Amino acid sequence: MSLKSTDRGLFENNGLTIIELVIAIALIAIIISPLSIMSIRGLNSYYREQERIELMESGQIALLRISRQIRLSEERLEIDEEEDSIEVESISDEYKYSLDGKVLYEEINGTKNMIAENIAVFDVELSDSQNLLSIDLKLEGSKYGETIDLKTSLYLRNQ
């Protein structure tokens, strides 16, 4: 065998055939498809949890602010169960908590401040004995539709 014939055998392959190319693309697709599906599902799960966390934090902060102001009030406390609003009067300020659309507002001496958004339900109930106040919040996420239900009860000592 001459040197020329062995060299020619190695370099006769000028490229890939179409079948080899299709098989390579199919193998790559088989490997990449499950990986991309797992990544997309992971991201969706992450964003849903982020929405739940933001809703939970927003609702908890709102309930804490309302509860704190009611506990600190030494004057008048007025609860309107039909409009689901709470009015608290302290020595120097007057507070009102009410729902307008999907936004919960804290009104201090006539100035409205938003304390939570994405509120579907703001329910205020006073017990028959007039000494237990229950506040329910239901928050709904705008992107993924996650819902969070929060509730607190306060024993009214100043009434």
C-alpha positions as CSV (number, residue, x, y, z in Angstrom):
1,M,0.0,0.0,0.0
2,S,1.3,3.3,-0.9
3,L,1.2,6.4,1.3
4,K,-1.1,8.1,-1.1
5,S,-3.9,5.5,-0.8
6,T,-4.1,5.6,3.0
7,D,-4.1,9.4,3.0
8,R,-6.9,9.5,0.5
9,G,-9.0,7.2,2.6
10,L,-8.8,9.4,5.6
11,F,-9.8,12.6,3.7
12,E,-12.5,11.2,1.4
13,N,-15.3,12.2,3.9
14,N,-16.1,15.7,2.8
15,G,-18.9,16.5,5.3
16,L,-21.9,15.1,7.1
17,T,-24.7,13.4,5.4
18,I,-28.3,14.7,5.9
19,I,-29.2,11.6,7.9
20,E,-26.3,12.2,10.3
21,L,-27.3,15.8,10.7
22,V,-31.0,14.9,11.4
23,I,-29.9,12.4,14.0
24,A,-27.7,14.9,15.7
25,I,-30.4,17.5,15.8
26,A,-32.9,14.9,17.2
27,L,-30.5,13.9,20.0
28,I,-29.9,17.5,21.0
29,A,-33.6,18.1,21.0
30,I,-34.2,15.0,23.2
31,I,-31.6,16.2,25.7
32,I,-32.6,20.0,25.7
33,S,-36.4,19.7,25.8
34,P,-36.7,18.1,29.3
35,L,-34.1,20.5,30.7
36,S,-36.0,23.6,29.3
37,I,-39.3,22.3,30.6
38,M,-37.9,21.8,34.1
39,S,-36.4,25.3,34.0
40,I,-39.7,26.9,33.0
41,R,-41.6,25.0,35.6
42,G,-39.1,26.0,38.2
43,L,-39.3,29.7,37.3
44,N,-43.1,29.6,37.3
45,S,-43.0,28.0,40.8
46,Y,-40.6,30.6,42.0
47,Y,-42.7,33.5,40.7
48,R,-45.9,32.1,42.3
49,E,-44.1,31.8,45.6
50,Q,-42.8,35.4,45.3
51,E,-46.4,36.6,44.7
52,R,-47.6,34.6,47.8
53,I,-44.8,36.1,49.9
54,E,-45.6,39.6,48.8
55,L,-49.3,39.2,49.4
56,M,-48.6,37.7,52.9
57,E,-46.2,40.5,53.8
58,S,-48.6,43.2,52.6
59,G,-51.6,41.7,54.5
60,Q,-49.6,41.1,57.7
61,I,-48.3,44.7,57.7
62,A,-51.8,46.1,57.2
63,L,-53.2,43.9,60.0
64,L,-50.4,44.9,62.3
65,R,-50.9,48.6,61.7
66,I,-54.6,48.4,62.3
67,S,-54.2,46.2,65.4
68,R,-51.5,48.5,66.9
69,Q,-53.6,51.6,66.4
70,I,-56.7,50.0,67.9
71,R,-54.7,48.8,70.9
72,L,-53.2,52.3,71.4
73,S,-56.5,54.1,71.2
74,E,-57.8,55.5,74.4
75,E,-60.7,57.5,73.0
76,R,-63.4,56.5,70.5
77,L,-63.5,53.3,68.4
78,E,-66.2,53.2,65.8
79,I,-66.8,50.1,63.7
80,D,-69.0,50.1,60.7
81,E,-69.7,46.5,59.8
82,E,-71.8,47.4,56.7
83,E,-69.1,49.5,55.1
84,D,-66.3,47.4,56.6
85,S,-64.5,50.4,58.0
86,I,-62.9,51.2,61.4
87,E,-62.5,54.6,62.9
88,V,-60.1,55.1,65.8
89,E,-59.6,58.3,67.7
90,S,-56.5,58.8,69.9
91,I,-55.6,61.9,71.9
92,S,-54.2,63.9,68.9
93,D,-55.2,62.0,65.8
94,E,-58.1,60.3,64.1
95,Y,-57.6,57.2,62.0
96,K,-59.9,55.5,59.6
97,Y,-59.3,52.2,57.8
98,S,-61.4,51.4,54.7
99,L,-61.3,49.5,51.5
100,D,-61.6,51.4,48.2
101,G,-61.6,49.1,45.2
102,K,-58.8,46.7,45.9
103,V,-56.7,49.1,48.0
104,L,-56.8,49.3,51.8
105,Y,-56.4,52.9,53.0
106,E,-55.4,54.4,56.3
107,E,-56.8,57.9,56.7
108,I,-55.0,60.0,59.3
109,N,-56.7,63.3,60.0
110,G,-58.2,63.4,56.5
111,T,-55.0,62.3,54.6
112,K,-55.3,59.0,52.9
113,N,-52.4,56.6,52.7
114,M,-52.4,53.2,51.0
115,I,-51.3,50.5,53.3
116,A,-52.1,47.4,51.2
117,E,-53.3,46.5,47.7
118,N,-54.8,43.5,46.0
119,I,-57.3,43.2,48.8
120,A,-60.4,41.3,47.7
121,V,-62.1,41.3,51.1
122,F,-61.8,43.5,54.2
123,D,-64.3,42.3,56.7
124,V,-64.8,43.8,60.1
125,E,-67.0,42.1,62.7
126,L,-67.7,43.0,66.3
127,S,-68.9,40.2,68.6
128,D,-72.3,40.2,70.3
129,S,-70.6,41.0,73.6
130,Q,-69.0,44.1,72.0
131,N,-65.5,43.2,73.3
132,L,-64.0,41.1,70.5
133,L,-63.2,42.6,67.1
134,S,-62.4,40.3,64.2
135,I,-60.7,41.6,61.1
136,D,-60.5,39.4,58.0
137,L,-58.3,40.1,54.9
138,K,-58.4,38.2,51.7
139,L,-55.7,39.1,49.2
140,E,-55.6,38.0,45.6
141,G,-52.5,38.2,43.4
142,S,-52.9,39.9,40.1
143,K,-50.5,37.8,38.0
144,Y,-51.0,34.1,39.1
145,G,-54.3,34.4,41.1
146,E,-52.8,33.3,44.4
147,T,-55.0,34.0,47.4
148,I,-54.1,34.5,51.0
149,D,-56.6,34.7,53.9
150,L,-55.5,36.5,57.0
151,K,-57.5,37.0,60.2
152,T,-56.9,38.6,63.5
153,S,-59.0,39.1,66.6
154,L,-58.6,41.8,69.2
155,Y,-60.0,41.9,72.6
156,L,-61.3,45.5,73.2
157,R,-60.4,46.6,76.7
158,N,-61.2,50.3,76.3
159,Q,-64.8,49.9,75.3
